[in-house]
């Protein structure tokens, strides 16, 4: 049987590529580390490292073991934490990844509402692109991902649940020439300058919309991964952008921004939650409560959420 300590030694050697440096980091002797790695290789019946004169590098078997070792160690650490929480009558912890476009929109309110309802649950939030967060999910660094659901990523090992459809419009300052038009055509949009979200999934849908209309994608003078920055940049520069209707409702009421009378590129995107299929039966009560809370928040905030499949 593989020991947890051996996996820690294995990952340290992968990181430092040196028995001496890895042993120093682990606070053990170099000979002790060598025995541990040799024992692990014997148990697996496979060579995990190539010993060179200047560096130690993982073999193809070693590289294959890296991802699985991270998962095992993360799960072992989580199990210890959850058992300690049960022993001390605490309510546990959750780790959630949120896609960048939702870090300033919907997600903060939804997570804050959950925190108020469950003050004893510790919540760790990380943000990133959909692909980055899916990688973290597979390494068991987060329990679930919430946000924009991108395509083009293998999800055979994941459960994906759509919670709602995020609706957006084309927005700009009232001083923009297109703002006074009763109808704005796709050609008008293609000929304008934009400031856009740089999410890979969003960009894919945005560009395809123009290509499907037989038009070149418009120039994007600026891109960003922050919806908050995107909104402020449009207020300053007056270019076109696509923003969620709910996010800019106060700006529309105050006439700081206007919604163009136009079809919207990437006007509807799916948002939801993602988790590992093999983790479903081992979810802690805290994680289960968070998933239920996100479902409830989505249905309350967006009346049409239940109609989206």
Backbone torsions as a table, in degrees:
resi	resn	phi	psi	omega
1	UNK	NA	136.6	178.6
2	UNK	-74.6	136.2	179.5
3	UNK	-95.9	148.0	178.9
4	UNK	-57.8	-41.0	-178.3
5	UNK	-62.5	-35.9	178.6
6	UNK	-64.6	-38.8	178.5
7	UNK	-66.8	-37.0	175.8
8	UNK	-63.6	-42.6	177.6
9	UNK	-64.0	-41.9	179.8
10	UNK	-59.4	-48.5	-178.0
11	UNK	-67.1	-34.5	177.4
12	UNK	-64.7	-40.3	179.7
13	UNK	-70.0	-36.4	175.1
14	UNK	-60.8	-41.5	-177.1
15	UNK	-71.2	-44.2	-172.4
16	UNK	-95.1	-14.4	176.9
17	UNK	55.0	23.9	-178.5
18	UNK	-152.9	129.6	177.3
19	UNK	-62.3	-38.7	-177.6
20	UNK	-65.8	-49.7	-178.2
21	UNK	-67.0	-41.1	179.8
22	UNK	-65.3	-40.4	178.9
23	UNK	-63.9	-40.0	176.9
24	UNK	-61.5	-43.0	-179.6
25	UNK	-65.0	-35.1	-177.6
26	UNK	-86.8	-8.6	-178.7
27	UNK	61.7	42.8	173.4
28	UNK	-131.3	172.0	179.3
29	UNK	-78.2	157.0	178.7
30	UNK	-63.7	-38.1	179.8
31	UNK	-67.2	-35.4	177.8
32	UNK	-65.7	-39.5	177.6
33	UNK	-66.2	-42.1	179.4
34	UNK	-59.9	-42.5	179.7
35	UNK	-64.8	-39.8	-179.4
36	UNK	-63.8	-46.3	-179.7
37	UNK	-66.2	-41.8	179.3
38	UNK	-62.8	-40.0	178.5
39	UNK	-65.0	-39.4	178.7
40	UNK	-64.3	-44.0	178.9
41	UNK	-62.7	-38.8	179.5
42	UNK	-66.6	-39.9	-179.8
43	UNK	-66.6	-36.1	179.9
44	UNK	-83.8	-21.9	-177.0
45	UNK	71.2	26.6	-176.7
46	UNK	-141.0	145.2	175.2
47	UNK	-79.6	125.7	-177.6
48	UNK	-98.2	-20.0	-177.8
49	UNK	-137.7	149.8	168.9
50	UNK	-103.2	120.9	-177.0
51	UNK	-90.0	105.7	176.6
52	UNK	-96.8	174.2	-179.4
53	UNK	-71.6	-28.2	-177.3
54	UNK	-112.0	-23.9	-176.6
55	UNK	-153.1	159.1	175.7
56	UNK	-108.2	125.6	-178.0
57	UNK	-123.3	142.5	-179.8
58	UNK	-70.0	142.7	174.2
59	UNK	-77.0	-178.6	177.2
60	UNK	-62.7	-31.7	177.0
61	UNK	-70.6	-39.4	178.0
62	UNK	-64.0	-43.8	179.6
63	UNK	-63.3	-35.6	178.9
64	UNK	-67.0	-32.8	-176.9
65	UNK	-76.5	-22.2	-173.7
66	UNK	-56.2	-53.8	-176.4
67	UNK	-61.6	-43.2	-179.5
68	UNK	-66.6	-35.8	178.5
69	UNK	-64.2	-40.2	177.3
70	UNK	-61.3	-43.8	-179.6
71	UNK	-61.9	-47.2	-178.2
72	UNK	-60.7	-45.2	-178.3
73	UNK	-68.6	-38.9	177.8
74	UNK	-65.2	-41.6	178.9
75	UNK	-67.2	-37.9	178.5
76	UNK	-64.2	-41.9	178.0
77	UNK	-65.2	-41.7	179.5
78	UNK	-64.4	-40.4	179.7
79	UNK	-61.8	-42.1	177.9
80	UNK	-60.5	-44.9	-178.8
81	UNK	-63.1	-45.3	-178.4
82	UNK	-65.9	-39.1	178.2
83	UNK	-66.2	-37.9	177.0
84	UNK	-65.0	-38.1	178.7
85	UNK	-65.0	-41.8	177.9
86	UNK	-63.2	-40.5	-179.1
87	UNK	-64.4	-36.7	-177.3
88	UNK	-96.4	10.4	178.1
89	UNK	63.5	25.4	173.1
90	UNK	-83.9	170.8	-174.3
91	UNK	-100.4	4.6	174.7
92	UNK	97.2	-165.7	-176.6
93	UNK	-147.7	158.7	176.7
94	UNK	-135.7	148.6	177.8
95	UNK	-125.8	116.6	-175.4
96	UNK	-123.7	135.7	174.2
97	UNK	-100.8	133.4	-178.2
98	UNK	-121.1	128.5	179.2
99	UNK	-64.2	150.3	-169.5
100	UNK	-58.4	-34.3	-176.9
101	UNK	-68.9	-15.6	179.5
102	UNK	-105.4	4.1	-178.7
103	UNK	-68.8	-22.6	177.6
104	UNK	-116.4	13.9	-172.6
105	UNK	-149.3	121.2	178.4
106	UNK	68.9	-56.5	-174.0
107	UNK	-57.3	-46.3	-179.8
108	UNK	-57.1	-42.1	179.5
109	UNK	-67.2	-40.4	-178.8
110	UNK	-66.2	-42.5	179.8
111	UNK	-69.9	-38.8	179.0
112	UNK	-63.5	-39.2	178.0
113	UNK	-63.0	-41.6	177.2
114	UNK	-63.0	-42.3	-179.2
115	UNK	-63.4	-38.2	178.2
116	UNK	-65.8	-38.0	-178.8
117	UNK	-75.4	-25.3	-177.1
118	UNK	-131.3	70.4	-174.7
119	UNK	-64.5	-18.5	-179.3
120	UNK	-88.1	-5.6	180.0
121	UNK	-91.0	128.9	176.0
122	UNK	-83.5	132.2	-175.7
123	UNK	-120.1	125.2	175.7
124	UNK	-114.2	121.9	-176.9
125	UNK	-115.2	131.2	172.8
126	UNK	-125.8	153.7	179.1
127	UNK	-124.0	159.2	179.6
128	UNK	172.1	-177.4	175.6
129	UNK	-72.1	163.7	-179.7
130	UNK	-58.7	-44.2	-178.0
131	UNK	-66.2	-39.0	178.1
132	UNK	-63.3	-42.6	-177.6
133	UNK	-71.3	-34.1	175.9
134	UNK	-64.1	-40.0	176.2
135	UNK	-60.9	-43.4	178.9
136	UNK	-64.6	-36.1	177.6
137	UNK	-63.5	-43.3	-179.7
138	UNK	-67.4	-26.3	176.6
139	UNK	-87.4	3.6	-179.5
140	UNK	63.5	28.7	176.7
141	UNK	-84.9	-21.4	171.8
142	UNK	-131.4	155.8	-179.4
143	UNK	-84.7	-33.2	-179.8
144	UNK	-158.2	164.3	178.7
145	UNK	-121.1	137.2	175.5
146	UNK	-123.9	135.9	174.5
147	UNK	147.9	-154.8	-178.6
148	UNK	-66.8	127.6	-178.4
149	UNK	-91.2	110.9	-177.7
150	UNK	-89.3	160.3	175.1
151	UNK	-106.8	174.0	176.7
152	UNK	84.5	7.4	178.5
153	UNK	-118.8	133.6	179.4
154	UNK	-63.2	125.4	-176.8
155	UNK	-127.9	26.2	-177.9
156	UNK	-60.8	-31.5	-178.0
157	UNK	-92.6	4.1	-174.1
158	UNK	-117.8	150.7	171.5
159	UNK	-101.5	126.9	-178.8
160	UNK	-118.7	126.8	-177.1
161	UNK	-124.7	113.0	177.6
162	UNK	-75.3	127.4	179.6
163	UNK	-99.8	-35.7	179.5
164	UNK	-164.6	169.6	176.1
165	UNK	-107.1	120.4	-179.4
166	UNK	-83.0	123.7	-177.1
167	UNK	-104.9	134.6	-176.4
168	UNK	-131.6	167.9	176.7
169	UNK	-137.2	171.0	175.0
170	UNK	-89.0	121.7	-175.9
171	UNK	-122.6	153.4	175.5
172	UNK	-162.1	-180.0	176.2
173	UNK	-75.4	154.7	178.0
174	UNK	-60.4	-21.2	-178.2
175	UNK	-80.5	-7.9	-179.3
176	UNK	-67.1	140.4	-179.0
177	UNK	-55.2	-31.5	-178.9
178	UNK	-79.7	-12.4	-174.6
179	UNK	-65.4	-26.1	-176.6
180	UNK	-94.8	-3.7	-179.4
181	UNK	-72.4	138.5	174.9
182	UNK	-74.4	-25.2	178.0
183	UNK	-146.1	129.9	-179.4
184	UNK	-114.8	125.1	-175.5
185	UNK	-87.4	163.2	173.7
186	UNK	-57.7	-34.9	178.1
187	UNK	-64.3	-38.1	176.3
188	UNK	-61.4	-42.3	180.0
189	UNK	-66.1	-41.3	-179.0
190	UNK	-65.7	-27.9	-179.1
191	UNK	-88.2	2.9	-178.3
192	UNK	-101.7	165.3	176.8
193	UNK	-96.3	139.5	-172.9
194	UNK	-122.8	159.2	165.2
195	UNK	-122.5	125.2	-168.7
196	UNK	-135.8	158.9	171.7
197	UNK	-69.9	134.9	-175.1
198	UNK	-94.0	13.2	176.2
199	UNK	-56.2	133.0	-178.6
200	UNK	-58.6	-43.0	-179.9
201	UNK	-65.1	-43.5	-179.0
202	UNK	-66.5	-43.3	179.8
203	UNK	-62.8	-36.9	-179.9
204	UNK	-62.2	-45.8	-179.8
205	UNK	-68.8	-40.3	-178.7
206	UNK	-61.9	-49.1	-178.8
207	UNK	-66.2	-41.1	-179.3
208	UNK	-63.0	-32.7	-179.8
209	UNK	-59.9	-43.9	-179.9
210	UNK	-72.5	-41.1	179.1
211	UNK	-62.1	-38.4	178.2
212	UNK	-64.5	-26.1	178.4
213	UNK	-89.3	4.9	-179.4
214	UNK	73.6	27.4	-177.0
215	UNK	-123.4	151.9	173.5
216	UNK	-73.4	148.8	176.4
217	UNK	-65.1	139.9	-177.1
218	UNK	-70.7	164.8	177.5
219	UNK	-71.4	134.1	174.3
220	UNK	-110.5	103.7	-178.1
221	UNK	-68.5	-28.3	-176.4
222	UNK	-145.2	140.4	172.1
223	UNK	-129.9	154.1	-178.3
224	UNK	-153.8	159.1	176.0
225	UNK	-98.8	7.6	-177.2
226	UNK	-117.6	121.5	176.0
227	UNK	-64.8	-35.4	179.4
228	UNK	-63.6	-45.0	178.0
229	UNK	-65.4	-40.0	179.9
230	UNK	-58.6	-46.2	179.4
231	UNK	-60.8	-46.4	-179.2
232	UNK	-65.2	-37.7	-179.4
233	UNK	-65.1	-39.3	178.1
234	UNK	-66.5	-39.4	177.1
235	UNK	-61.7	-33.9	-178.6
236	UNK	-81.0	-45.2	-171.2
237	UNK	-97.3	-25.6	178.2
238	UNK	76.7	19.2	174.8
239	UNK	-79.4	-179.6	176.0
240	UNK	-87.5	154.5	173.7
241	UNK	-156.8	169.9	172.7
242	UNK	-112.3	122.6	-179.1
243	UNK	-136.2	149.8	177.0
244	UNK	-60.6	136.1	-177.8
245	UNK	-57.2	-42.6	-176.7
246	UNK	-66.1	-34.9	-177.2
247	UNK	-64.3	-38.7	-173.6
248	UNK	-103.0	9.7	179.7
249	UNK	-54.2	-43.3	177.7
250	UNK	-62.7	-36.8	178.9
251	UNK	-67.1	-35.5	178.6
252	UNK	-68.6	-42.4	179.3
253	UNK	-61.7	-36.2	-178.6
254	UNK	-90.0	4.7	177.9
255	UNK	62.1	27.5	172.3
256	UNK	-80.7	-32.2	177.4
257	UNK	-131.9	154.1	175.0
258	UNK	-128.8	150.1	176.9
259	UNK	-95.1	123.5	-178.7
260	UNK	-71.3	150.2	175.4
261	UNK	-82.1	75.9	-174.7
262	UNK	-150.0	153.3	168.1
263	UNK	-63.4	148.1	-173.1
264	UNK	-107.0	119.4	171.7
265	UNK	-61.6	131.9	-177.8
266	UNK	56.3	37.7	-176.1
267	UNK	-73.0	-21.8	177.9
268	UNK	-131.0	122.0	178.8
269	UNK	-129.3	149.3	-179.5
270	UNK	-86.6	139.4	175.0
271	UNK	-127.8	147.6	-178.9
272	UNK	-178.1	-157.6	-177.8
273	UNK	-121.6	151.0	179.5
274	UNK	-133.6	137.2	174.6
275	UNK	-149.2	164.5	-179.2
276	UNK	-75.0	133.6	179.4
277	UNK	-60.9	-39.0	-176.6
278	UNK	-75.3	-6.4	179.0
279	UNK	-98.6	-8.5	-173.5
280	UNK	-56.2	-46.2	-175.7
281	UNK	-77.5	-10.9	-179.6
282	UNK	-108.7	9.3	177.5
283	UNK	-58.6	138.4	174.4
284	UNK	-75.7	161.8	175.9
285	UNK	-56.0	-33.8	-179.4
286	UNK	-65.0	-43.9	179.4
287	UNK	-65.7	-42.5	178.8
288	UNK	-60.8	-41.8	179.0
289	UNK	-64.9	-36.8	179.6
290	UNK	-66.0	-43.2	178.7
291	UNK	-60.8	-44.4	178.4
292	UNK	-63.1	-37.4	-179.8
293	UNK	-67.5	-40.1	178.4
294	UNK	-64.5	-40.9	177.1
295	UNK	-61.0	-45.1	-179.1
296	UNK	-66.4	-42.1	179.4
297	UNK	-62.9	-41.4	-179.6
298	UNK	-63.7	-41.7	-178.5
299	UNK	-70.0	-32.1	179.1
300	UNK	-76.3	-39.1	-177.1
301	UNK	-74.7	-35.0	-174.6
302	UNK	-125.3	101.2	-174.4
303	UNK	-56.5	-28.4	-177.1
304	UNK	-88.3	4.6	-174.6
305	UNK	-59.4	-38.8	-176.0
306	UNK	-68.3	-18.8	-178.3
307	UNK	-88.0	-3.8	-176.1
308	UNK	-96.9	126.6	-178.9
309	UNK	-104.0	NA	NA
